[in-house]
Amino acid sequence: MQLSELHKNVVKKLNANNIESSSLDTKIILKEVLKIQDKDLILDKNINVNPLEDKLITDMVEERINRKPLSRIIGRKEFFSLEFEIDDSVLDPRPETEHLVEEAINLIQKNEIKNILELGVGSGCVIISILKICNGIKGFGVDISKDAIVNAKLNLTKNKLDDCHLVVSDWAKSLNMKFDLIVSNPPYIKSSDLAYLPKEVGNHDPSISLNGGYDGLESYRKIAKQACDLLTHNGFLIIEIGYNQAKDVSNIFNSHDFKLLNKVKDYSDLERILIFSKKKIKKQWKSSFQEASVSLLKKLKLFPKNLSF
Ligand SMILES: C[S@@+](CC[C@H](N)C(=O)[O-])C[C@H]1O[C@@H](n2cnc3c(N)ncnc32)[C@H](O)[C@@H]1O
């Protein structure tokens, strides 16, 4: 069959099955199987597609109709302008997580940050994207899934990074050093909502990367409890949240000696990223002590009238 005819047929079939991104998906499938460029799709319409290629294309189209995401079909995803291999053990990298990367890079460029830890690396897309831009920073990453760590290591090699240490760990349990920056995109969907996710997500992203426990906040509680001791005195923590979790997650981190510095919205105008620093306990203690002393001096009428703090 000729490419132009096949192109039309595939778009038509995807449209008939309510695949919204039919034109883009068709282009990606054809380019993947026929190993051609965008320009060939436009200029070289008379390319002949052999029966084996035709069968491969038909199978991929069937998978897409069954709501398998295209990134899962071709086994790759673009994130922050880099390419990542993804297998069944890792979350399909999401565009909204690029804000986590942007905020981390911003902080690194404005502060003295020597090392960074990611909790829950999955494919490695976050830590690798940060390290690709910020030279000279040491990277560390953990994930509870051994297979995810294997996938992330593959992406380290693919993206030619070697100064990043990846280990299997239940959050920070097996770590005993301090970090200037911690980033994480933990699982944050309520267990009871998992059954109602779109098929693309529910049938393909591993449940360990989605399930945030009975109220969606379990990972935040665990991370908040462990992370304060892992951060250096002037360190920062940047975390991705579900669209309606800003208040709850702020409260959790606030109760573990973190101070909310900023909330960042995503492309859909939803609060998506929270940035925290450590509360400066010593300073607070000092100012409470100052206040108590001033109030005692005032009571004793020993405080000079025209002096203020
Ligand atoms: C939402 S995914 C994020 C993956 C990747 N960072 C990204 O943004 O695409 C959450 C990740 O946390 C990992 N995870 C879940 N529970 C964990 C735990 N107790 N300790 C370490 N990692 C965990 C999952 O395996 C998954 O890779």
The ligand as a Tripos MOL2 file, in Angstrom:
@<TRIPOS>MOLECULE
LIG
   27    29     1     0     0
SMALL
NO_CHARGES

@<TRIPOS>ATOM
      1 C1          4.4380    9.6790   40.6520 C.3       1 LIG1
      2 S1          5.8120    8.5820   40.3780 S.3       1 LIG1
      3 C2          7.0540    9.7630   39.8790 C.3       1 LIG1
      4 C3          8.1150    9.1820   38.9980 C.3       1 LIG1
      5 C4          9.0470   10.2260   38.3540 C.3       1 LIG1
      6 N1          9.7450   10.9690   39.3600 N.3       1 LIG1
      7 C5          8.2450   11.1610   37.4740 C.2       1 LIG1
      8 O1          7.9610   12.2920   37.9170 O.co2     1 LIG1
      9 O2          7.8870   10.7850   36.3570 O.co2     1 LIG1
     10 C6          6.2460    8.1790   42.0430 C.3       1 LIG1
     11 C7          7.4610    7.2840   42.1950 C.3       1 LIG1
     12 O3          7.6410    7.0150   43.5930 O.3       1 LIG1
     13 C8          8.0070    5.6660   43.7750 C.3       1 LIG1
     14 N2          7.6370    5.2600   45.1340 N.ar      1 LIG1
     15 C9          6.4190    4.9260   45.6330 C.ar      1 LIG1
     16 N3          6.5150    4.6060   46.9410 N.ar      1 LIG1
     17 C10         7.8060    4.7540   47.2850 C.ar      1 LIG1
     18 C11         8.5300    4.5710   48.4940 C.ar      1 LIG1
     19 N4          7.9250    4.1630   49.6110 N.pl3     1 LIG1
     20 N5          9.8480    4.8160   48.4950 N.ar      1 LIG1
     21 C12        10.4860    5.2180   47.3550 C.ar      1 LIG1
     22 N6          9.8570    5.4130   46.1770 N.ar      1 LIG1
     23 C13         8.5340    5.1840   46.1350 C.ar      1 LIG1
     24 C14         7.2460    4.9050   42.6860 C.3       1 LIG1
     25 O4          7.8390    3.6670   42.4100 O.3       1 LIG1
     26 C15         7.3110    5.9180   41.5340 C.3       1 LIG1
     27 O5          8.4280    5.6650   40.7130 O.3       1 LIG1
@<TRIPOS>BOND
     1     1     2 1
     2     2     3 1
     3     2    10 1
     4     3     4 1
     5     4     5 1
     6     5     6 1
     7     5     7 1
     8     7     8 2
     9     7     9 1
    10    10    11 1
    11    11    12 1
    12    11    26 1
    13    12    13 1
    14    13    14 1
    15    13    24 1
    16    14    15 ar
    17    14    23 ar
    18    15    16 ar
    19    16    17 ar
    20    17    18 ar
    21    17    23 ar
    22    18    19 1
    23    18    20 ar
    24    20    21 ar
    25    21    22 ar
    26    22    23 ar
    27    24    25 1
    28    24    26 1
    29    26    27 1
@<TRIPOS>SUBSTRUCTURE
     1 LIG1         1 GROUP 0 **** ****
